[in-house]
Amino acid sequence: MQVMSENGDRLGAAACPVCCKPVAEKFRPFCSRRCADVDLNRWLRGVYAVPVTEEADEDGTGQHSTDGEQEQ
């Protein structure tokens, strides 16, 4: 559902995340095959990364020594 601003502009209109042009239905959420490929390349090169937080191991320690062995 599109929301209209006070002056009649559409708020939240879909824009390509790469170049900000209007989205083409065929390449949704992108405007073209090129922008889709640019985005895929960014994922493959590691430009985008999902942040990870280290948690304790199942036994609750999660502590590791510098030589790679787990401390007791």
PDB file of N, CA, C and O in Angstrom, chain B, residues numbered from 101:
ATOM      1  N   MET B 101       0.841  -1.177   0.000  1.00  0.00           N
ATOM      2  CA  MET B 101       0.000   0.000   0.000  1.00  0.00           C
ATOM      3  C   MET B 101       0.884   1.238   0.000  1.00  0.00           C
ATOM      4  O   MET B 101       1.779   1.370   0.835  1.00  0.00           O
ATOM      5  N   GLN B 102       0.632   2.134  -0.931  1.00  0.00           N
ATOM      6  CA  GLN B 102       1.391   3.373  -1.025  1.00  0.00           C
ATOM      7  C   GLN B 102       0.752   4.428  -0.134  1.00  0.00           C
ATOM      8  O   GLN B 102      -0.472   4.551  -0.081  1.00  0.00           O
ATOM      9  N   VAL B 103       1.574   5.175   0.554  1.00  0.00           N
ATOM     10  CA  VAL B 103       1.102   6.251   1.419  1.00  0.00           C
ATOM     11  C   VAL B 103       1.405   7.565   0.718  1.00  0.00           C
ATOM     12  O   VAL B 103       2.489   7.738   0.159  1.00  0.00           O
ATOM     13  N   MET B 104       0.454   8.490   0.744  1.00  0.00           N
ATOM     14  CA  MET B 104       0.639   9.785   0.090  1.00  0.00           C
ATOM     15  C   MET B 104       1.023  10.838   1.126  1.00  0.00           C
ATOM     16  O   MET B 104       0.489  10.863   2.235  1.00  0.00           O
ATOM     17  N   SER B 105       1.951  11.701   0.745  1.00  0.00           N
ATOM     18  CA  SER B 105       2.318  12.810   1.626  1.00  0.00           C
ATOM     19  C   SER B 105       1.282  13.913   1.473  1.00  0.00           C
ATOM     20  O   SER B 105       0.354  13.792   0.672  1.00  0.00           O
ATOM     21  N   GLU B 106       1.437  14.991   2.240  1.00  0.00           N
ATOM     22  CA  GLU B 106       0.481  16.095   2.194  1.00  0.00           C
ATOM     23  C   GLU B 106       0.413  16.744   0.812  1.00  0.00           C
ATOM     24  O   GLU B 106      -0.646  17.226   0.410  1.00  0.00           O
ATOM     25  N   ASN B 107       1.529  16.760   0.084  1.00  0.00           N
ATOM     26  CA  ASN B 107       1.524  17.397  -1.236  1.00  0.00           C
ATOM     27  C   ASN B 107       1.226  16.412  -2.368  1.00  0.00           C
ATOM     28  O   ASN B 107       1.341  16.772  -3.540  1.00  0.00           O
ATOM     29  N   GLY B 108       0.849  15.187  -2.040  1.00  0.00           N
ATOM     30  CA  GLY B 108       0.427  14.210  -3.040  1.00  0.00           C
ATOM     31  C   GLY B 108       1.519  13.295  -3.549  1.00  0.00           C
ATOM     32  O   GLY B 108       1.254  12.446  -4.400  1.00  0.00           O
ATOM     33  N   ASP B 109       2.756  13.440  -3.048  1.00  0.00           N
ATOM     34  CA  ASP B 109       3.832  12.543  -3.456  1.00  0.00           C
ATOM     35  C   ASP B 109       3.657  11.193  -2.776  1.00  0.00           C
ATOM     36  O   ASP B 109       3.144  11.098  -1.661  1.00  0.00           O
ATOM     37  N   ARG B 110       4.101  10.139  -3.483  1.00  0.00           N
ATOM     38  CA  ARG B 110       4.035   8.804  -2.886  1.00  0.00           C
ATOM     39  C   ARG B 110       5.202   8.621  -1.935  1.00  0.00           C
ATOM     40  O   ARG B 110       6.350   8.886  -2.291  1.00  0.00           O
ATOM     41  N   LEU B 111       4.909   8.169  -0.732  1.00  0.00           N
ATOM     42  CA  LEU B 111       5.950   7.848   0.241  1.00  0.00           C
ATOM     43  C   LEU B 111       6.167   6.348   0.211  1.00  0.00           C
ATOM     44  O   LEU B 111       5.206   5.587   0.101  1.00  0.00           O
ATOM     45  N   GLY B 112       7.383   5.924   0.304  1.00  0.00           N
ATOM     46  CA  GLY B 112       7.679   4.501   0.337  1.00  0.00           C
ATOM     47  C   GLY B 112       7.615   3.851  -1.032  1.00  0.00           C
ATOM     48  O   GLY B 112       7.527   2.626  -1.124  1.00  0.00           O
ATOM     49  N   ALA B 113       7.657   4.648  -2.111  1.00  0.00           N
ATOM     50  CA  ALA B 113       7.671   4.078  -3.449  1.00  0.00           C
ATOM     51  C   ALA B 113       8.942   3.253  -3.599  1.00  0.00           C
ATOM     52  O   ALA B 113      10.005   3.650  -3.122  1.00  0.00           O
ATOM     53  N   ALA B 114       8.833   2.110  -4.259  1.00  0.00           N
ATOM     54  CA  ALA B 114       9.967   1.209  -4.416  1.00  0.00           C
ATOM     55  C   ALA B 114      11.042   1.843  -5.286  1.00  0.00           C
ATOM     56  O   ALA B 114      10.758   2.364  -6.364  1.00  0.00           O
ATOM     57  N   ALA B 115      12.276   1.792  -4.803  1.00  0.00           N
ATOM     58  CA  ALA B 115      13.425   2.296  -5.549  1.00  0.00           C
ATOM     59  C   ALA B 115      14.501   1.223  -5.553  1.00  0.00           C
ATOM     60  O   ALA B 115      14.653   0.472  -4.590  1.00  0.00           O
ATOM     61  N   CYS B 116      15.234   1.163  -6.636  1.00  0.00           N
ATOM     62  CA  CYS B 116      16.328   0.202  -6.770  1.00  0.00           C
ATOM     63  C   CYS B 116      17.352   0.474  -5.670  1.00  0.00           C
ATOM     64  O   CYS B 116      17.762   1.622  -5.494  1.00  0.00           O
ATOM     65  N   PRO B 117      17.779  -0.552  -4.921  1.00  0.00           N
ATOM     66  CA  PRO B 117      18.741  -0.339  -3.838  1.00  0.00           C
ATOM     67  C   PRO B 117      20.150   0.005  -4.342  1.00  0.00           C
ATOM     68  O   PRO B 117      20.992   0.444  -3.559  1.00  0.00           O
ATOM     69  N   VAL B 118      20.410  -0.189  -5.633  1.00  0.00           N
ATOM     70  CA  VAL B 118      21.733   0.101  -6.182  1.00  0.00           C
ATOM     71  C   VAL B 118      21.803   1.524  -6.729  1.00  0.00           C
ATOM     72  O   VAL B 118      22.732   2.264  -6.406  1.00  0.00           O
ATOM     73  N   CYS B 119      20.823   1.916  -7.560  1.00  0.00           N
ATOM     74  CA  CYS B 119      20.904   3.221  -8.227  1.00  0.00           C
ATOM     75  C   CYS B 119      19.741   4.166  -7.896  1.00  0.00           C
ATOM     76  O   CYS B 119      19.737   5.316  -8.336  1.00  0.00           O
ATOM     77  N   CYS B 120      18.770   3.698  -7.136  1.00  0.00           N
ATOM     78  CA  CYS B 120      17.619   4.492  -6.679  1.00  0.00           C
ATOM     79  C   CYS B 120      16.626   4.853  -7.782  1.00  0.00           C
ATOM     80  O   CYS B 120      15.763   5.705  -7.569  1.00  0.00           O
ATOM     81  N   LYS B 121      16.726   4.227  -8.954  1.00  0.00           N
ATOM     82  CA  LYS B 121      15.726   4.428 -10.007  1.00  0.00           C
ATOM     83  C   LYS B 121      14.485   3.626  -9.650  1.00  0.00           C
ATOM     84  O   LYS B 121      14.551   2.748  -8.789  1.00  0.00           O
ATOM     85  N   PRO B 122      13.351   3.906 -10.292  1.00  0.00           N
ATOM     86  CA  PRO B 122      12.135   3.117 -10.025  1.00  0.00           C
ATOM     87  C   PRO B 122      12.349   1.642 -10.357  1.00  0.00           C
ATOM     88  O   PRO B 122      13.064   1.303 -11.300  1.00  0.00           O
ATOM     89  N   VAL B 123      11.730   0.787  -9.584  1.00  0.00           N
ATOM     90  CA  VAL B 123      11.868  -0.660  -9.727  1.00  0.00           C
ATOM     91  C   VAL B 123      11.102  -1.150 -10.950  1.00  0.00           C
ATOM     92  O   VAL B 123       9.986  -0.705 -11.218  1.00  0.00           O
ATOM     93  N   ALA B 124      11.717  -2.074 -11.689  1.00  0.00           N
ATOM     94  CA  ALA B 124      11.047  -2.744 -12.802  1.00  0.00           C
ATOM     95  C   ALA B 124      10.503  -4.063 -12.268  1.00  0.00           C
ATOM     96  O   ALA B 124      11.228  -4.812 -11.613  1.00  0.00           O
ATOM     97  N   GLU B 125       9.257  -4.347 -12.536  1.00  0.00           N
ATOM     98  CA  GLU B 125       8.605  -5.555 -12.015  1.00  0.00           C
ATOM     99  C   GLU B 125       9.393  -6.811 -12.385  1.00  0.00           C
ATOM    100  O   GLU B 125       9.495  -7.735 -11.577  1.00  0.00           O
ATOM    101  N   LYS B 126       9.946  -6.853 -13.591  1.00  0.00           N
ATOM    102  CA  LYS B 126      10.683  -8.034 -14.059  1.00  0.00           C
ATOM    103  C   LYS B 126      11.926  -8.313 -13.215  1.00  0.00           C
ATOM    104  O   LYS B 126      12.306  -9.471 -13.040  1.00  0.00           O
ATOM    105  N   PHE B 127      12.565  -7.258 -12.687  1.00  0.00           N
ATOM    106  CA  PHE B 127      13.820  -7.409 -11.947  1.00  0.00           C
ATOM    107  C   PHE B 127      13.678  -7.069 -10.471  1.00  0.00           C
ATOM    108  O   PHE B 127      14.685  -6.867  -9.792  1.00  0.00           O
ATOM    109  N   ARG B 128      12.480  -7.003  -9.968  1.00  0.00           N
ATOM    110  CA  ARG B 128      12.193  -6.603  -8.597  1.00  0.00           C
ATOM    111  C   ARG B 128      13.121  -7.279  -7.612  1.00  0.00           C
ATOM    112  O   ARG B 128      13.257  -8.499  -7.709  1.00  0.00           O
ATOM    113  N   PRO B 129      13.765  -6.625  -6.690  1.00  0.00           N
ATOM    114  CA  PRO B 129      13.630  -5.239  -6.252  1.00  0.00           C
ATOM    115  C   PRO B 129      14.560  -4.270  -6.980  1.00  0.00           C
ATOM    116  O   PRO B 129      14.781  -3.159  -6.498  1.00  0.00           O
ATOM    117  N   PHE B 130      15.109  -4.668  -8.132  1.00  0.00           N
ATOM    118  CA  PHE B 130      16.038  -3.825  -8.873  1.00  0.00           C
ATOM    119  C   PHE B 130      15.344  -3.210 -10.080  1.00  0.00           C
ATOM    120  O   PHE B 130      14.210  -3.561 -10.405  1.00  0.00           O
ATOM    121  N   CYS B 131      16.046  -2.279 -10.745  1.00  0.00           N
ATOM    122  CA  CYS B 131      15.476  -1.630 -11.919  1.00  0.00           C
ATOM    123  C   CYS B 131      15.899  -2.323 -13.204  1.00  0.00           C
ATOM    124  O   CYS B 131      15.260  -2.151 -14.242  1.00  0.00           O
ATOM    125  N   SER B 132      16.971  -3.106 -13.143  1.00  0.00           N
ATOM    126  CA  SER B 132      17.487  -3.748 -14.352  1.00  0.00           C
ATOM    127  C   SER B 132      18.329  -4.972 -13.982  1.00  0.00           C
ATOM    128  O   SER B 132      18.670  -5.184 -12.818  1.00  0.00           O
ATOM    129  N   ARG B 133      18.650  -5.761 -14.992  1.00  0.00           N
ATOM    130  CA  ARG B 133      19.527  -6.925 -14.806  1.00  0.00           C
ATOM    131  C   ARG B 133      20.900  -6.451 -14.331  1.00  0.00           C
ATOM    132  O   ARG B 133      21.529  -7.117 -13.508  1.00  0.00           O
ATOM    133  N   ARG B 134      21.377  -5.302 -14.842  1.00  0.00           N
ATOM    134  CA  ARG B 134      22.681  -4.785 -14.457  1.00  0.00           C
ATOM    135  C   ARG B 134      22.747  -4.525 -12.961  1.00  0.00           C
ATOM    136  O   ARG B 134      23.708  -4.933 -12.309  1.00  0.00           O
ATOM    137  N   CYS B 135      21.737  -3.848 -12.401  1.00  0.00           N
ATOM    138  CA  CYS B 135      21.752  -3.557 -10.963  1.00  0.00           C
ATOM    139  C   CYS B 135      21.647  -4.846 -10.142  1.00  0.00           C
ATOM    140  O   CYS B 135      22.246  -4.947  -9.072  1.00  0.00           O
ATOM    141  N   ALA B 136      20.894  -5.824 -10.635  1.00  0.00           N
ATOM    142  CA  ALA B 136      20.813  -7.110  -9.941  1.00  0.00           C
ATOM    143  C   ALA B 136      22.189  -7.780  -9.917  1.00  0.00           C
ATOM    144  O   ALA B 136      22.588  -8.347  -8.900  1.00  0.00           O
ATOM    145  N   ASP B 137      22.915  -7.712 -11.043  1.00  0.00           N
ATOM    146  CA  ASP B 137      24.247  -8.310 -11.115  1.00  0.00           C
ATOM    147  C   ASP B 137      25.252  -7.552 -10.245  1.00  0.00           C
ATOM    148  O   ASP B 137      26.123  -8.170  -9.631  1.00  0.00           O
ATOM    149  N   VAL B 138      25.142  -6.230 -10.184  1.00  0.00           N
ATOM    150  CA  VAL B 138      26.016  -5.433  -9.319  1.00  0.00           C
ATOM    151  C   VAL B 138      25.810  -5.852  -7.868  1.00  0.00           C
ATOM    152  O   VAL B 138      26.779  -6.028  -7.130  1.00  0.00           O
ATOM    153  N   ASP B 139      24.562  -6.011  -7.456  1.00  0.00           N
ATOM    154  CA  ASP B 139      24.255  -6.417  -6.085  1.00  0.00           C
ATOM    155  C   ASP B 139      24.795  -7.817  -5.793  1.00  0.00           C
ATOM    156  O   ASP B 139      25.381  -8.047  -4.736  1.00  0.00           O
ATOM    157  N   LEU B 140      24.602  -8.750  -6.722  1.00  0.00           N
ATOM    158  CA  LEU B 140      25.112 -10.114  -6.543  1.00  0.00           C
ATOM    159  C   LEU B 140      26.634 -10.093  -6.396  1.00  0.00           C
ATOM    160  O   LEU B 140      27.182 -10.784  -5.538  1.00  0.00           O
ATOM    161  N   ASN B 141      27.314  -9.308  -7.224  1.00  0.00           N
ATOM    162  CA  ASN B 141      28.769  -9.203  -7.142  1.00  0.00           C
ATOM    163  C   ASN B 141      29.204  -8.660  -5.780  1.00  0.00           C
ATOM    164  O   ASN B 141      30.206  -9.108  -5.223  1.00  0.00           O
ATOM    165  N   ARG B 142      28.464  -7.712  -5.252  1.00  0.00           N
ATOM    166  CA  ARG B 142      28.801  -7.170  -3.922  1.00  0.00           C
ATOM    167  C   ARG B 142      28.691  -8.252  -2.855  1.00  0.00           C
ATOM    168  O   ARG B 142      29.537  -8.321  -1.963  1.00  0.00           O
ATOM    169  N   TRP B 143      27.669  -9.093  -2.928  1.00  0.00           N
ATOM    170  CA  TRP B 143      27.528 -10.197  -1.970  1.00  0.00           C
ATOM    171  C   TRP B 143      28.677 -11.186  -2.123  1.00  0.00           C
ATOM    172  O   TRP B 143      29.264 -11.616  -1.130  1.00  0.00           O
ATOM    173  N   LEU B 144      28.999 -11.545  -3.356  1.00  0.00           N
ATOM    174  CA  LEU B 144      30.032 -12.552  -3.600  1.00  0.00           C
ATOM    175  C   LEU B 144      31.420 -12.068  -3.187  1.00  0.00           C
ATOM    176  O   LEU B 144      32.236 -12.873  -2.738  1.00  0.00           O
ATOM    177  N   ARG B 145      31.708 -10.774  -3.327  1.00  0.00           N
ATOM    178  CA  ARG B 145      33.006 -10.227  -2.922  1.00  0.00           C
ATOM    179  C   ARG B 145      33.096  -9.985  -1.430  1.00  0.00           C
ATOM    180  O   ARG B 145      34.186  -9.734  -0.916  1.00  0.00           O
ATOM    181  N   GLY B 146      31.972 -10.054  -0.717  1.00  0.00           N
ATOM    182  CA  GLY B 146      31.991  -9.847   0.729  1.00  0.00           C
ATOM    183  C   GLY B 146      31.786  -8.406   1.147  1.00  0.00           C
ATOM    184  O   GLY B 146      32.036  -8.054   2.300  1.00  0.00           O
ATOM    185  N   VAL B 147      31.327  -7.553   0.215  1.00  0.00           N
ATOM    186  CA  VAL B 147      31.055  -6.161   0.567  1.00  0.00           C
ATOM    187  C   VAL B 147      29.932  -6.107   1.601  1.00  0.00           C
ATOM    188  O   VAL B 147      29.995  -5.350   2.569  1.00  0.00           O
ATOM    189  N   TYR B 148      28.912  -6.921   1.376  1.00  0.00           N
ATOM    190  CA  TYR B 148      27.831  -7.038   2.350  1.00  0.00           C
ATOM    191  C   TYR B 148      28.184  -8.189   3.285  1.00  0.00           C
ATOM    192  O   TYR B 148      28.659  -9.231   2.834  1.00  0.00           O
ATOM    193  N   ALA B 149      27.959  -8.014   4.558  1.00  0.00           N
ATOM    194  CA  ALA B 149      28.234  -9.082   5.512  1.00  0.00           C
ATOM    195  C   ALA B 149      27.188  -9.035   6.610  1.00  0.00           C
ATOM    196  O   ALA B 149      26.773  -7.960   7.045  1.00  0.00           O
ATOM    197  N   VAL B 150      26.775 -10.184   7.043  1.00  0.00           N
ATOM    198  CA  VAL B 150      25.835 -10.284   8.149  1.00  0.00           C
ATOM    199  C   VAL B 150      26.639 -10.306   9.434  1.00  0.00           C
ATOM    200  O   VAL B 150      27.492 -11.177   9.604  1.00  0.00           O
ATOM    201  N   PRO B 151      26.390  -9.364  10.356  1.00  0.00           N
ATOM    202  CA  PRO B 151      27.160  -9.342  11.604  1.00  0.00           C
ATOM    203  C   PRO B 151      26.892 -10.588  12.449  1.00  0.00           C
ATOM    204  O   PRO B 151      25.763 -11.073  12.527  1.00  0.00           O
ATOM    205  N   VAL B 152      27.939 -11.085  13.071  1.00  0.00           N
ATOM    206  CA  VAL B 152      27.841 -12.294  13.892  1.00  0.00           C
ATOM    207  C   VAL B 152      28.364 -11.972  15.279  1.00  0.00           C
ATOM    208  O   VAL B 152      29.388 -11.305  15.432  1.00  0.00           O
ATOM    209  N   THR B 153      27.652 -12.452  16.286  1.00  0.00           N
ATOM    210  CA  THR B 153      28.141 -12.319  17.657  1.00  0.00           C
ATOM    211  C   THR B 153      28.549 -13.694  18.149  1.00  0.00           C
ATOM    212  O   THR B 153      27.817 -14.671  17.986  1.00  0.00           O
ATOM    213  N   GLU B 154      29.716 -13.756  18.747  1.00  0.00           N
ATOM    214  CA  GLU B 154      30.207 -15.025  19.280  1.00  0.00           C
ATOM    215  C   GLU B 154      29.462 -15.349  20.570  1.00  0.00           C
ATOM    216  O   GLU B 154      29.326 -14.502  21.453  1.00  0.00           O
ATOM    217  N   GLU B 155      28.992 -16.568  20.665  1.00  0.00           N
ATOM    218  CA  GLU B 155      28.293 -17.027  21.865  1.00  0.00           C
ATOM    219  C   GLU B 155      29.111 -18.113  22.546  1.00  0.00           C
ATOM    220  O   GLU B 155      30.019 -18.686  21.945  1.00  0.00           O
ATOM    221  N   ALA B 156      28.791 -18.388  23.786  1.00  0.00           N
ATOM    222  CA  ALA B 156      29.474 -19.442  24.530  1.00  0.00           C
ATOM    223  C   ALA B 156      29.179 -20.796  23.899  1.00  0.00           C
ATOM    224  O   ALA B 156      28.117 -21.001  23.312  1.00  0.00           O
ATOM    225  N   ASP B 157      30.126 -21.716  24.026  1.00  0.00           N
ATOM    226  CA  ASP B 157      29.914 -23.073  23.543  1.00  0.00           C
ATOM    227  C   ASP B 157      28.782 -23.724  24.325  1.00  0.00           C
ATOM    228  O   ASP B 157      28.281 -23.167  25.302  1.00  0.00           O
ATOM    229  N   GLU B 158      28.389 -24.909  23.879  1.00  0.00           N
ATOM    230  CA  GLU B 158      27.317 -25.630  24.557  1.00  0.00           C
ATOM    231  C   GLU B 158      27.623 -25.885  26.021  1.00  0.00           C
ATOM    232  O   GLU B 158      26.719 -25.889  26.856  1.00  0.00           O
ATOM    233  N   ASP B 159      28.916 -26.101  26.342  1.00  0.00           N
ATOM    234  CA  ASP B 159      29.274 -26.356  27.740  1.00  0.00           C
ATOM    235  C   ASP B 159      29.392 -25.053  28.538  1.00  0.00           C
ATOM    236  O   ASP B 159      29.637 -25.080  29.744  1.00  0.00           O
ATOM    237  N   GLY B 160      29.215 -23.908  27.855  1.00  0.00           N
ATOM    238  CA  GLY B 160      29.184 -22.634  28.551  1.00  0.00           C
ATOM    239  C   GLY B 160      30.507 -21.927  28.676  1.00  0.00           C
ATOM    240  O   GLY B 160      30.557 -20.814  29.200  1.00  0.00           O
ATOM    241  N   THR B 161      31.612 -22.549  28.202  1.00  0.00           N
ATOM    242  CA  THR B 161      32.900 -21.898  28.369  1.00  0.00           C
ATOM    243  C   THR B 161      33.162 -20.888  27.259  1.00  0.00           C
ATOM    244  O   THR B 161      33.188 -19.684  27.514  1.00  0.00           O
ATOM    245  N   GLY B 162      33.354 -21.354  26.050  1.00  0.00           N
ATOM    246  CA  GLY B 162      33.605 -20.465  24.943  1.00  0.00           C
ATOM    247  C   GLY B 162      34.958 -19.791  24.986  1.00  0.00           C
ATOM    248  O   GLY B 162      35.240 -18.955  24.128  1.00  0.00           O
ATOM    249  N   GLN B 163      35.815 -20.119  25.953  1.00  0.00           N
ATOM    250  CA  GLN B 163      37.141 -19.533  26.099  1.00  0.00           C
ATOM    251  C   GLN B 163      38.139 -20.370  25.304  1.00  0.00           C
ATOM    252  O   GLN B 163      38.138 -21.598  25.389  1.00  0.00           O
ATOM    253  N   HIS B 164      38.988 -19.698  24.534  1.00  0.00           N
ATOM    254  CA  HIS B 164      40.004 -20.399  23.766  1.00  0.00           C
ATOM    255  C   HIS B 164      41.372 -19.806  24.087  1.00  0.00           C
ATOM    256  O   HIS B 164      41.503 -18.596  24.271  1.00  0.00           O
ATOM    257  N   SER B 165      42.379 -20.651  24.151  1.00  0.00           N
ATOM    258  CA  SER B 165      43.725 -20.165  24.365  1.00  0.00           C
ATOM    259  C   SER B 165      44.314 -19.720  23.026  1.00  0.00           C
ATOM    260  O   SER B 165      43.703 -19.932  21.978  1.00  0.00           O
ATOM    261  N   THR B 166      45.487 -19.111  23.059  1.00  0.00           N
ATOM    262  CA  THR B 166      46.090 -18.599  21.839  1.00  0.00           C
ATOM    263  C   THR B 166      46.559 -19.704  20.903  1.00  0.00           C
ATOM    264  O   THR B 166      46.701 -19.458  19.705  1.00  0.00           O
ATOM    265  N   ASP B 167      46.807 -20.923  21.408  1.00  0.00           N
ATOM    266  CA  ASP B 167      47.255 -22.007  20.541  1.00  0.00           C
ATOM    267  C   ASP B 167      46.091 -22.794  19.950  1.00  0.00           C
ATOM    268  O   ASP B 167      46.309 -23.829  19.320  1.00  0.00           O
ATOM    269  N   GLY B 168      44.866 -22.328  20.139  1.00  0.00           N
ATOM    270  CA  GLY B 168      43.710 -22.949  19.509  1.00  0.00           C
ATOM    271  C   GLY B 168      43.015 -24.007  20.336  1.00  0.00           C
ATOM    272  O   GLY B 168      41.924 -24.448  19.976  1.00  0.00           O
ATOM    273  N   GLU B 169      43.628 -24.432  21.453  1.00  0.00           N
ATOM    274  CA  GLU B 169      42.975 -25.417  22.295  1.00  0.00           C
ATOM    275  C   GLU B 169      42.090 -24.706  23.315  1.00  0.00           C
ATOM    276  O   GLU B 169      42.406 -23.617  23.795  1.00  0.00           O
ATOM    277  N   GLN B 170      40.985 -25.351  23.626  1.00  0.00           N
ATOM    278  CA  GLN B 170      40.046 -24.750  24.575  1.00  0.00           C
ATOM    279  C   GLN B 170      40.572 -24.902  26.004  1.00  0.00           C
ATOM    280  O   GLN B 170      41.033 -25.970  26.407  1.00  0.00           O
ATOM    281  N   GLU B 171      40.486 -23.792  26.763  1.00  0.00           N
ATOM    282  CA  GLU B 171      40.934 -23.827  28.155  1.00  0.00           C
ATOM    283  C   GLU B 171      39.852 -24.462  29.018  1.00  0.00           C
ATOM    284  O   GLU B 171      38.666 -24.349  28.708  1.00  0.00           O
ATOM    285  N   GLN B 172      40.240 -25.110  30.071  1.00  0.00           N
ATOM    286  CA  GLN B 172      39.281 -25.754  30.984  1.00  0.00           C
ATOM    287  C   GLN B 172      39.070 -24.917  32.205  1.00  0.00           C
ATOM    288  O   GLN B 172      38.298 -25.295  33.086  1.00  0.00           O
TER     289      GLN B 172
END
